[in-house]
Amino acid sequence: MLAGSAAVRFGLVNDYLGYLADRNYSPKTVRAYGYDLLGFCRWLDGEDLELAGVTTDVLLAFLRACREAKVPGRPGPNVVRLSGRRMDQYAATTINRRLAAISGLFTFAAMRDPSRKNPVPKGREARWLTSGERSGMLAHTARRPKSRSSLRLREPRRLPTALPTLEAAELLASFRTWRDRAIAGLMLYCGLRSAEVLALDVTDVDIGGRWLTVLGKGQRERRVPLDADVASVIQVYLLAERPESGSSRLFLVAKGPNRGQPLSAAGLRTIFRYHRELTGIVGGHPHALRHTFGTALAEAGVDLAVMQALLGHAHVDTTARYVHLAPTHVKAEFDAARDRLRSQP
């Protein structure tokens, strides 16, 4: 939330962030939009402009300033990524998120006052529907097309990065406590996100029936099968290692002044940072374990709808990215096609 004189001058921003919170948006989304809109308001203040005076030309100038801005603390312009992009500039995804926050702000303003026009121009629909999706039996599976602004920058489409089998096993073996083994196992063998692992309550784990009740993005609840080995690790953790606490959370801080308190996201990042340095596995991040699980499903030929249910994706398009991460399956099909071609007379 904006404070001080900025809260008076740009009070619409605080109203919009409160609206997002009331709509049950993720706290991380509200926080990110808050910082994006804070940067926008600071730029407007430097240009001596008000929110009411924002036009499409003003937005173009702001986006140009974002593209030319230098990120504090980053290496200089002589350091570039393999793609050729300089490291001291904002990524296209960051700029597009700022544009989305601004577009949402003015959409909210237009909702309260229909006479106000949204200065963010709309573009063509981001996804075309097939005839089967527009009507008929597939109509219920089609998500509503969303118009994306023509001001958006092109973003590189990257595939999820999975860990090689040996590296995943080495990283998992480096964890010494039952708690940390259980956390890593839930990501690697059950495909949970780090936030989903931290949000688990003791009652969400059915060790006997080997089921997990997981609360995912958008407060969507799903049931996930619990790997037998991970279930055993969790059981030992509950019996021998979990400290006494009034908290219902499954994973708690084991030592220090916060003993018995729920493990935080920062604490989880610290754990994985330590084990990355210990093993030398640079890509050993929590989400990489989830990607490894998704890749294993794709290589095993698991049905796409089943993969979507296990991973908790809202749209099957997100799940489909893992299909491209099945090099063993792709190579096998490629070799089979090549053999068929060469065997033809």
C-alpha positions as CSV (number, residue, x, y, z in Angstrom):
1,M,0.0,0.0,0.0
2,L,1.2,3.5,-0.8
3,A,1.7,5.8,2.3
4,G,2.1,9.5,3.0
5,S,1.4,12.1,0.4
6,A,1.5,9.4,-2.4
7,A,-1.5,7.7,-0.8
8,V,-3.5,10.9,-1.2
9,R,-2.3,11.7,-4.7
10,F,-2.5,8.1,-6.0
11,G,-5.2,6.8,-3.7
12,L,-6.7,4.8,-6.6
13,V,-3.8,2.4,-6.3
14,N,-4.5,1.5,-2.7
15,D,-8.2,1.0,-3.5
16,Y,-7.2,-1.3,-6.4
17,L,-4.9,-3.4,-4.2
18,G,-7.6,-3.7,-1.6
19,Y,-10.0,-4.8,-4.3
20,L,-7.5,-7.6,-5.4
21,A,-7.1,-8.7,-1.8
22,D,-10.9,-8.9,-1.4
23,R,-11.1,-10.9,-4.6
24,N,-8.8,-13.5,-2.9
25,Y,-5.8,-12.9,-5.2
26,S,-2.6,-14.4,-4.0
27,P,-0.7,-12.2,-1.5
28,K,2.3,-12.5,-3.7
29,T,0.4,-11.2,-6.7
30,V,-0.9,-8.3,-4.7
31,R,2.6,-7.5,-3.4
32,A,4.1,-7.7,-6.9
33,Y,1.4,-5.5,-8.4
34,G,1.9,-3.0,-5.5
35,Y,5.6,-2.7,-6.3
36,D,4.9,-2.4,-10.1
37,L,2.3,0.4,-9.5
38,L,4.7,2.1,-7.0
39,G,7.3,2.3,-9.7
40,F,4.7,3.7,-12.1
41,C,3.6,6.3,-9.7
42,R,7.2,7.4,-9.0
43,W,7.7,7.8,-12.7
44,L,4.5,9.8,-13.0
45,D,5.7,12.0,-10.1
46,G,9.0,12.6,-11.9
47,E,7.2,13.6,-15.1
48,D,4.7,15.7,-13.1
49,L,1.7,13.7,-14.3
50,E,-1.5,12.5,-12.6
51,L,-3.3,9.2,-13.1
52,A,-6.2,11.0,-14.7
53,G,-3.8,12.4,-17.3
54,V,-2.4,9.0,-18.4
55,T,-2.9,8.3,-22.1
56,T,-1.6,5.7,-24.5
57,D,1.3,8.0,-25.4
58,V,2.2,8.4,-21.7
59,L,2.2,4.6,-21.3
60,L,4.5,4.3,-24.4
61,A,6.9,6.7,-22.7
62,F,6.8,4.7,-19.5
63,L,7.4,1.4,-21.2
64,R,10.3,3.0,-23.1
65,A,11.7,4.2,-19.7
66,C,11.4,0.6,-18.4
67,R,13.2,-0.8,-21.4
68,E,16.1,1.7,-21.0
69,A,16.3,1.5,-17.1
70,K,19.2,-0.1,-15.4
71,V,18.6,-2.6,-12.7
72,P,20.5,-1.6,-9.5
73,G,23.0,-4.2,-8.3
74,R,23.2,-6.0,-11.6
75,P,26.4,-6.5,-13.6
76,G,27.3,-3.8,-16.2
77,P,26.2,-3.7,-19.8
78,N,29.2,-5.8,-20.8
79,V,27.6,-8.9,-19.2
80,V,25.0,-10.5,-21.5
81,R,23.0,-13.7,-21.4
82,L,23.4,-16.4,-24.0
83,S,20.3,-14.9,-25.7
84,G,22.2,-11.6,-26.2
85,R,20.1,-9.6,-23.7
86,R,22.1,-7.4,-21.4
87,M,22.0,-8.4,-17.7
88,D,21.5,-4.8,-16.4
89,Q,18.1,-4.4,-18.0
90,Y,14.6,-5.5,-17.0
91,A,13.3,-8.7,-18.5
92,A,10.3,-8.6,-20.9
93,T,8.2,-10.6,-18.4
94,T,8.8,-7.9,-15.8
95,I,7.8,-5.1,-18.1
96,N,4.7,-7.0,-19.2
97,R,3.7,-7.6,-15.6
98,R,3.9,-3.9,-14.9
99,L,1.7,-3.3,-17.9
100,A,-0.8,-5.9,-16.6
101,A,-0.9,-4.1,-13.2
102,I,-1.5,-0.8,-14.9
103,S,-4.2,-2.2,-17.1
104,G,-5.9,-3.8,-14.1
105,L,-5.7,-0.4,-12.3
106,F,-7.5,1.5,-15.1
107,T,-10.0,-1.4,-15.6
108,F,-10.8,-1.0,-11.9
109,A,-11.2,2.7,-12.3
110,A,-13.5,2.3,-15.3
111,M,-15.6,-0.2,-13.3
112,R,-16.2,2.5,-10.6
113,D,-16.6,5.3,-13.2
114,P,-17.8,4.0,-16.6
115,S,-17.0,7.4,-18.2
116,R,-13.2,6.8,-17.6
117,K,-11.4,5.2,-20.5
118,N,-8.7,2.6,-20.1
119,P,-5.6,4.0,-21.8
120,V,-4.2,0.5,-22.3
121,P,-5.2,-0.5,-25.8
122,K,-6.6,-4.0,-26.3
123,G,-5.1,-6.4,-28.7
124,R,-6.4,-9.4,-30.6
125,E,-7.6,-12.5,-28.7
126,A,-4.6,-14.4,-27.4
127,R,-6.1,-17.8,-28.3
128,W,-8.3,-19.0,-31.2
129,L,-11.1,-21.5,-30.4
130,T,-11.7,-24.5,-32.6
131,S,-15.2,-25.2,-33.8
132,G,-15.5,-28.0,-31.3
133,E,-14.6,-25.6,-28.5
134,R,-17.0,-22.9,-29.6
135,S,-20.0,-25.2,-29.5
136,G,-20.7,-28.8,-28.9
137,M,-19.3,-31.4,-26.6
138,L,-15.9,-29.5,-26.1
139,A,-17.5,-26.2,-25.2
140,H,-17.2,-26.7,-21.5
141,T,-13.5,-27.3,-21.7
142,A,-12.7,-24.0,-23.5
143,R,-11.4,-21.2,-21.4
144,R,-12.6,-17.7,-22.2
145,P,-10.2,-16.0,-24.6
146,K,-8.4,-13.0,-23.1
147,S,-7.4,-10.0,-25.1
148,R,-3.8,-9.1,-24.6
149,S,-2.7,-5.5,-25.1
150,S,-0.8,-4.6,-28.2
151,L,1.7,-2.9,-26.0
152,R,3.0,-6.2,-24.6
153,L,6.6,-7.1,-25.4
154,R,7.4,-10.4,-27.0
155,E,8.6,-12.9,-24.3
156,P,10.9,-15.9,-24.9
157,R,9.1,-19.2,-24.4
158,R,11.2,-21.3,-22.1
159,L,10.6,-24.9,-21.2
160,P,10.7,-26.0,-17.6
161,T,14.2,-27.1,-16.6
162,A,14.4,-30.5,-14.9
163,L,17.3,-32.1,-13.1
164,P,19.1,-35.1,-14.5
165,T,18.3,-38.3,-12.6
166,L,21.7,-38.6,-11.0
167,E,21.7,-34.9,-9.8
168,A,18.2,-35.3,-8.4
169,A,19.2,-38.4,-6.5
170,E,22.4,-36.7,-5.2
171,L,20.5,-33.6,-4.0
172,L,17.9,-35.7,-2.3
173,A,20.6,-37.8,-0.6
174,S,22.3,-34.6,0.8
175,F,19.3,-33.9,3.1
176,R,20.0,-35.1,6.6
177,T,16.9,-34.4,8.6
178,W,13.7,-36.3,8.2
179,R,11.8,-33.0,7.7
180,D,14.0,-31.9,4.8
181,R,13.9,-35.3,3.2
182,A,10.1,-35.2,3.4
183,I,10.0,-31.7,1.9
184,A,12.2,-32.7,-1.0
185,G,10.4,-36.0,-1.5
186,L,7.0,-34.3,-1.7
187,M,8.4,-32.0,-4.5
188,L,10.3,-34.7,-6.4
189,Y,7.9,-37.7,-6.1
190,C,4.5,-36.0,-5.7
191,G,5.1,-32.8,-7.8
192,L,4.1,-30.3,-5.1
193,R,5.0,-26.6,-5.3
194,S,7.1,-25.2,-2.5
195,A,4.1,-23.0,-1.3
196,E,1.9,-26.1,-1.3
197,V,4.4,-28.1,0.8
198,L,4.6,-25.3,3.4
199,A,0.8,-24.9,3.5
200,L,0.3,-28.6,4.4
201,D,-1.4,-29.3,7.7
202,V,-0.8,-32.6,9.6
203,T,-4.4,-33.5,8.9
204,D,-3.8,-33.1,5.1
205,V,-1.6,-36.2,5.1
206,D,-3.3,-39.6,5.1
207,I,-0.3,-41.9,5.6
208,G,-2.3,-45.1,5.7
209,G,-4.3,-44.3,2.6
210,R,-1.4,-42.6,1.0
211,W,-3.2,-39.5,-0.1
212,L,-2.4,-35.7,0.2
213,T,-5.0,-32.9,0.3
214,V,-3.2,-30.0,-1.4
215,L,-4.3,-26.4,-1.5
216,G,-2.9,-25.0,-4.8
217,K,-3.0,-21.7,-6.6
218,G,-6.3,-19.8,-6.5
219,Q,-7.3,-21.8,-3.4
220,R,-8.0,-24.8,-5.6
221,E,-8.0,-28.0,-3.6
222,R,-6.9,-31.3,-5.1
223,R,-6.0,-34.8,-3.9
224,V,-2.6,-36.2,-4.8
225,P,-1.3,-39.8,-4.3
226,L,1.4,-40.0,-1.7
227,D,4.5,-41.9,-2.6
228,A,5.1,-44.8,-0.2
229,D,8.7,-44.0,0.6
230,V,7.8,-40.3,1.2
231,A,5.0,-41.5,3.5
232,S,7.4,-43.5,5.6
233,V,9.7,-40.4,5.9
234,I,6.8,-38.2,7.0
235,Q,5.8,-40.8,9.5
236,V,9.3,-40.9,11.1
237,Y,9.4,-37.1,11.1
238,L,6.1,-36.9,12.9
239,L,7.1,-39.5,15.5
240,A,10.7,-38.6,16.1
241,E,11.6,-35.1,15.0
242,R,8.6,-32.7,14.8
243,P,8.7,-30.4,17.8
244,E,5.7,-29.9,20.0
245,S,3.7,-27.0,18.9
246,G,0.2,-25.5,18.8
247,S,0.5,-25.0,15.1
248,S,-1.3,-27.3,12.8
249,R,1.3,-27.0,10.0
250,L,3.1,-30.1,9.1
251,F,6.6,-28.7,8.7
252,L,7.9,-26.6,11.5
253,V,11.2,-24.8,12.5
254,A,13.3,-27.3,14.4
255,K,15.8,-25.1,16.1
256,G,16.4,-21.6,17.4
257,P,14.1,-18.9,18.8
258,N,11.4,-19.8,16.2
259,R,11.3,-23.5,17.2
260,G,7.8,-24.8,16.7
261,Q,6.7,-22.1,14.3
262,P,5.7,-22.9,10.7
263,L,8.6,-23.1,8.3
264,S,8.6,-20.0,6.1
265,A,9.4,-19.6,2.4
266,A,12.6,-17.8,3.3
267,G,13.6,-20.7,5.6
268,L,13.0,-23.2,2.8
269,R,15.1,-21.1,0.3
270,T,17.9,-21.1,2.9
271,I,17.8,-24.9,3.2
272,F,18.0,-25.4,-0.6
273,R,20.7,-22.8,-0.9
274,Y,22.9,-24.6,1.6
275,H,22.4,-28.0,-0.2
276,R,23.1,-26.4,-3.6
277,E,26.5,-25.2,-2.3
278,L,27.1,-28.5,-0.5
279,T,26.5,-30.7,-3.6
280,G,27.5,-28.2,-6.3
281,I,24.2,-28.7,-8.1
282,V,23.5,-25.2,-9.4
283,G,20.0,-26.0,-10.6
284,G,18.9,-27.6,-7.3
285,H,16.0,-25.2,-6.7
286,P,12.7,-26.4,-5.1
287,H,10.8,-25.9,-8.3
288,A,13.3,-27.9,-10.3
289,L,12.3,-30.9,-8.3
290,R,8.6,-30.4,-9.4
291,H,9.8,-30.0,-13.0
292,T,11.7,-33.2,-12.7
293,F,8.5,-34.9,-11.5
294,G,6.5,-33.5,-14.5
295,T,9.2,-34.6,-16.9
296,A,9.2,-38.1,-15.5
297,L,5.4,-38.3,-16.0
298,A,5.8,-37.1,-19.6
299,E,8.5,-39.6,-20.4
300,A,6.4,-42.4,-18.9
301,G,3.6,-41.5,-21.4
302,V,1.1,-40.5,-18.6
303,D,-2.2,-39.1,-20.0
304,L,-2.1,-35.3,-20.3
305,A,-5.3,-34.9,-18.2
306,V,-3.9,-37.0,-15.5
307,M,-0.7,-35.0,-15.5
308,Q,-2.8,-31.8,-15.2
309,A,-4.7,-33.2,-12.2
310,L,-1.4,-34.3,-10.5
311,L,0.4,-31.0,-11.0
312,G,-2.6,-28.8,-10.2
313,H,-2.5,-26.7,-13.4
314,A,-5.5,-24.6,-14.1
315,H,-5.1,-25.0,-17.9
316,V,-3.8,-28.0,-19.9
317,D,-1.7,-25.7,-22.0
318,T,0.7,-25.3,-19.0
319,T,0.9,-29.1,-18.6
320,A,1.6,-29.6,-22.3
321,R,5.0,-27.9,-21.9
322,Y,6.2,-31.0,-20.2
323,V,5.5,-33.1,-23.2
324,H,8.3,-31.4,-25.0
325,L,10.6,-32.3,-22.1
326,A,10.5,-36.0,-22.8
327,P,13.8,-36.5,-24.7
328,T,13.8,-40.3,-24.3
329,H,10.3,-40.7,-25.7
330,V,11.0,-38.2,-28.5
331,K,14.2,-39.9,-29.5
332,A,12.6,-43.3,-29.4
333,E,9.8,-42.1,-31.7
334,F,12.3,-40.4,-34.0
335,D,14.4,-43.6,-34.3
336,A,11.3,-45.6,-35.0
337,A,10.2,-43.2,-37.7
338,R,13.7,-43.3,-39.3
339,D,13.8,-47.1,-39.2
340,R,10.4,-47.2,-40.9
341,L,11.6,-44.8,-43.6
342,R,14.7,-46.8,-44.3
343,S,13.0,-50.1,-44.3
344,Q,10.7,-49.0,-47.2
345,P,11.6,-50.4,-50.6
